[in-house]
Protein backbone atom coordinates (compact mmCIF):
# COMPACT_ATOMS: atom_id res chain seq x y z
CA UNK A 1 0.00 0.00 0.00
CA UNK A 2 1.55 3.28 -1.13
CA UNK A 3 1.83 6.47 0.91
CA UNK A 4 -1.22 7.96 -0.81
CA UNK A 5 -3.41 5.06 0.21
CA UNK A 6 -2.06 4.99 3.78
CA UNK A 7 -2.76 8.71 4.14
CA UNK A 8 -6.29 8.21 2.80
CA UNK A 9 -6.96 5.42 5.32
CA UNK A 10 -5.58 7.48 8.22
CA UNK A 11 -7.69 10.51 7.26
CA UNK A 12 -10.81 8.36 6.93
CA UNK A 13 -10.20 6.79 10.35
CA UNK A 14 -9.55 10.21 11.90
CA UNK A 15 -12.98 11.28 10.67
CA UNK A 16 -15.04 8.12 11.13
CA UNK A 17 -14.04 7.28 14.71
CA UNK A 18 -15.00 10.66 16.25
CA UNK A 19 -18.10 10.87 14.08
CA UNK A 20 -19.27 7.43 15.21
CA UNK A 21 -18.55 8.21 18.86
CA UNK A 22 -20.48 11.47 18.69
CA UNK A 23 -23.41 9.79 16.97
CA UNK A 24 -23.48 7.09 19.66
CA UNK A 25 -23.51 9.88 22.27
CA UNK A 26 -26.72 11.24 20.62
CA UNK A 27 -25.09 14.44 19.38
CA UNK A 28 -27.08 15.80 16.39
CA UNK A 29 -25.51 14.67 13.10
CA UNK A 30 -24.67 18.17 11.73
CA UNK A 31 -22.69 18.98 14.87
CA UNK A 32 -21.08 15.52 14.83
CA UNK A 33 -20.09 16.05 11.23
CA UNK A 34 -18.49 19.44 11.85
CA UNK A 35 -16.63 18.32 14.97
CA UNK A 36 -15.35 15.14 13.26
CA UNK A 37 -14.20 17.11 10.20
CA UNK A 38 -12.40 19.68 12.35
CA UNK A 39 -10.75 16.93 14.40
CA UNK A 40 -9.63 14.98 11.32
CA UNK A 41 -8.22 18.11 9.70
CA UNK A 42 -6.33 19.28 12.79
CA UNK A 43 -4.96 15.83 13.69
CA UNK A 44 -3.75 15.16 10.14
CA UNK A 45 -1.95 18.53 10.03
CA UNK A 46 -0.36 18.21 13.47
CA UNK A 47 0.45 14.50 13.74
CA UNK A 48 0.70 13.18 10.18
CA UNK A 49 2.77 15.81 8.36
CA UNK A 50 5.45 13.33 7.26
CA UNK A 51 2.85 10.89 5.86
CA UNK A 52 1.08 13.79 4.11
CA UNK A 53 4.38 14.89 2.53
CA UNK A 54 5.11 11.33 1.34
CA UNK A 55 1.64 11.10 -0.18
CA UNK A 56 2.14 14.45 -1.91
CA UNK A 57 5.48 13.27 -3.37
CA UNK A 58 3.86 10.03 -4.51
CA UNK A 59 1.07 11.91 -6.27
CA UNK A 60 3.60 14.27 -7.87
CA UNK A 61 5.58 11.29 -9.22
CA UNK A 62 2.41 9.80 -10.68
CA UNK A 63 1.44 13.11 -12.21
CA UNK A 64 4.86 13.55 -13.82
CA UNK A 65 4.50 10.15 -15.43
CA UNK A 66 7.24 8.36 -13.52
CA UNK A 67 6.59 4.68 -13.20
CA UNK A 68 6.22 3.05 -9.83
CA UNK A 69 7.50 -0.48 -9.25
CA UNK A 70 5.15 -3.09 -10.63
CA UNK A 71 3.19 -0.58 -12.69
CA UNK A 72 2.38 -1.31 -16.32
CA UNK A 73 3.33 0.90 -19.26
CA UNK A 74 1.95 4.43 -19.41
CA UNK A 75 -0.56 5.44 -22.07
CA UNK A 76 2.04 7.76 -23.57
CA UNK A 77 4.48 4.85 -23.96
CA UNK A 78 1.84 2.75 -25.73
CA UNK A 79 0.98 5.62 -28.08
CA UNK A 80 4.67 6.20 -28.85
CA UNK A 81 5.12 2.52 -29.69
CA UNK A 82 2.09 2.63 -32.00
CA UNK A 83 3.49 5.67 -33.81
CA UNK A 84 6.92 4.05 -34.12
CA UNK A 85 5.29 0.92 -35.55
CA UNK A 86 3.94 2.91 -38.47
CA UNK A 87 0.49 4.06 -37.43
CA UNK A 88 -0.65 7.24 -39.16
CA UNK A 89 -0.29 10.44 -37.13
CA UNK A 90 -3.50 12.14 -36.07
CA UNK A 91 -2.94 15.15 -38.36
CA UNK A 92 -2.64 12.90 -41.42
CA UNK A 93 -5.82 11.07 -40.47
CA UNK A 94 -7.68 14.37 -40.19
CA UNK A 95 -6.44 15.51 -43.61
CA UNK A 96 -7.52 12.21 -45.18
CA UNK A 97 -10.94 12.50 -43.54
CA UNK A 98 -11.38 16.05 -44.86
CA UNK A 99 -10.48 14.92 -48.38
CA UNK A 100 -12.99 12.10 -48.13
CA UNK A 101 -15.70 14.52 -47.03
CA UNK A 102 -15.03 16.75 -50.05
CA UNK A 103 -15.17 13.76 -52.42
CA UNK A 104 -18.42 12.53 -50.86
CA UNK A 105 -20.10 15.93 -51.19
CA UNK A 106 -19.05 16.16 -54.85
CA UNK A 107 -20.48 12.70 -55.48
CA UNK A 108 -23.77 13.70 -53.83
CA UNK A 109 -23.97 16.77 -56.08
CA UNK A 110 -23.41 14.62 -59.18
CA UNK A 111 -26.12 12.19 -58.09
CA UNK A 112 -28.56 15.03 -57.42
CA UNK A 113 -28.05 16.40 -60.95
CA UNK A 114 -28.50 12.98 -62.57
CA UNK A 115 -31.48 11.76 -60.53
CA UNK A 116 -34.97 12.46 -61.93
CA UNK A 117 -37.25 14.43 -59.67
CA UNK A 118 -39.58 12.12 -57.79
CA UNK A 119 -43.25 13.00 -57.41
CA UNK A 120 -44.26 14.12 -53.92
CA UNK A 121 -45.20 11.27 -51.61
CA UNK A 122 -48.85 10.86 -50.72
CA UNK A 123 -49.69 11.39 -47.09
CA UNK A 124 -51.78 8.71 -45.51
CA UNK A 125 -53.68 8.73 -42.28
CA UNK A 126 -51.80 6.35 -40.01
CA UNK A 127 -54.92 5.21 -38.15
CA UNK A 128 -56.79 3.63 -41.10
CA UNK A 129 -54.37 3.91 -44.08
CA UNK A 130 -56.57 6.28 -46.16
CA UNK A 131 -55.06 8.94 -48.38
CA UNK A 132 -55.14 12.21 -46.42
CA UNK A 133 -55.71 14.31 -49.58
CA UNK A 134 -58.94 12.49 -50.54
CA UNK A 135 -62.25 13.22 -48.82
CA UNK A 136 -63.65 10.46 -46.61
CA UNK A 137 -66.93 8.79 -47.29
C-alpha positions as CSV (number, residue, x, y, z in Angstrom):
1,X,0.0,0.0,0.0
2,X,1.5,3.3,-1.1
3,X,1.8,6.5,0.9
4,X,-1.2,8.0,-0.8
5,X,-3.4,5.1,0.2
6,X,-2.1,5.0,3.8
7,X,-2.8,8.7,4.1
8,X,-6.3,8.2,2.8
9,X,-7.0,5.4,5.3
10,X,-5.6,7.5,8.2
11,X,-7.7,10.5,7.3
12,X,-10.8,8.4,6.9
13,X,-10.2,6.8,10.4
14,X,-9.6,10.2,11.9
15,X,-13.0,11.3,10.7
16,X,-15.0,8.1,11.1
17,X,-14.0,7.3,14.7
18,X,-15.0,10.7,16.3
19,X,-18.1,10.9,14.1
20,X,-19.3,7.4,15.2
21,X,-18.5,8.2,18.9
22,X,-20.5,11.5,18.7
23,X,-23.4,9.8,17.0
24,X,-23.5,7.1,19.7
25,X,-23.5,9.9,22.3
26,X,-26.7,11.2,20.6
27,X,-25.1,14.4,19.4
28,X,-27.1,15.8,16.4
29,X,-25.5,14.7,13.1
30,X,-24.7,18.2,11.7
31,X,-22.7,19.0,14.9
32,X,-21.1,15.5,14.8
33,X,-20.1,16.1,11.2
34,X,-18.5,19.4,11.8
35,X,-16.6,18.3,15.0
36,X,-15.3,15.1,13.3
37,X,-14.2,17.1,10.2
38,X,-12.4,19.7,12.4
39,X,-10.7,16.9,14.4
40,X,-9.6,15.0,11.3
41,X,-8.2,18.1,9.7
42,X,-6.3,19.3,12.8
43,X,-5.0,15.8,13.7
44,X,-3.7,15.2,10.1
45,X,-1.9,18.5,10.0
46,X,-0.4,18.2,13.5
47,X,0.4,14.5,13.7
48,X,0.7,13.2,10.2
49,X,2.8,15.8,8.4
50,X,5.4,13.3,7.3
51,X,2.9,10.9,5.9
52,X,1.1,13.8,4.1
53,X,4.4,14.9,2.5
54,X,5.1,11.3,1.3
55,X,1.6,11.1,-0.2
56,X,2.1,14.5,-1.9
57,X,5.5,13.3,-3.4
58,X,3.9,10.0,-4.5
59,X,1.1,11.9,-6.3
60,X,3.6,14.3,-7.9
61,X,5.6,11.3,-9.2
62,X,2.4,9.8,-10.7
63,X,1.4,13.1,-12.2
64,X,4.9,13.5,-13.8
65,X,4.5,10.1,-15.4
66,X,7.2,8.4,-13.5
67,X,6.6,4.7,-13.2
68,X,6.2,3.0,-9.8
69,X,7.5,-0.5,-9.3
70,X,5.1,-3.1,-10.6
71,X,3.2,-0.6,-12.7
72,X,2.4,-1.3,-16.3
73,X,3.3,0.9,-19.3
74,X,2.0,4.4,-19.4
75,X,-0.6,5.4,-22.1
76,X,2.0,7.8,-23.6
77,X,4.5,4.9,-24.0
78,X,1.8,2.8,-25.7
79,X,1.0,5.6,-28.1
80,X,4.7,6.2,-28.9
81,X,5.1,2.5,-29.7
82,X,2.1,2.6,-32.0
83,X,3.5,5.7,-33.8
84,X,6.9,4.1,-34.1
85,X,5.3,0.9,-35.5
86,X,3.9,2.9,-38.5
87,X,0.5,4.1,-37.4
88,X,-0.6,7.2,-39.2
89,X,-0.3,10.4,-37.1
90,X,-3.5,12.1,-36.1
91,X,-2.9,15.2,-38.4
92,X,-2.6,12.9,-41.4
93,X,-5.8,11.1,-40.5
94,X,-7.7,14.4,-40.2
95,X,-6.4,15.5,-43.6
96,X,-7.5,12.2,-45.2
97,X,-10.9,12.5,-43.5
98,X,-11.4,16.0,-44.9
99,X,-10.5,14.9,-48.4
100,X,-13.0,12.1,-48.1
101,X,-15.7,14.5,-47.0
102,X,-15.0,16.7,-50.1
103,X,-15.2,13.8,-52.4
104,X,-18.4,12.5,-50.9
105,X,-20.1,15.9,-51.2
106,X,-19.0,16.2,-54.8
107,X,-20.5,12.7,-55.5
108,X,-23.8,13.7,-53.8
109,X,-24.0,16.8,-56.1
110,X,-23.4,14.6,-59.2
111,X,-26.1,12.2,-58.1
112,X,-28.6,15.0,-57.4
113,X,-28.1,16.4,-60.9
114,X,-28.5,13.0,-62.6
115,X,-31.5,11.8,-60.5
116,X,-35.0,12.5,-61.9
117,X,-37.2,14.4,-59.7
118,X,-39.6,12.1,-57.8
119,X,-43.3,13.0,-57.4
120,X,-44.3,14.1,-53.9
121,X,-45.2,11.3,-51.6
122,X,-48.8,10.9,-50.7
123,X,-49.7,11.4,-47.1
124,X,-51.8,8.7,-45.5
125,X,-53.7,8.7,-42.3
126,X,-51.8,6.3,-40.0
127,X,-54.9,5.2,-38.1
128,X,-56.8,3.6,-41.1
129,X,-54.4,3.9,-44.1
130,X,-56.6,6.3,-46.2
131,X,-55.1,8.9,-48.4
132,X,-55.1,12.2,-46.4
133,X,-55.7,14.3,-49.6
134,X,-58.9,12.5,-50.5
135,X,-62.3,13.2,-48.8
136,X,-63.6,10.5,-46.6
137,X,-66.9,8.8,-47.3
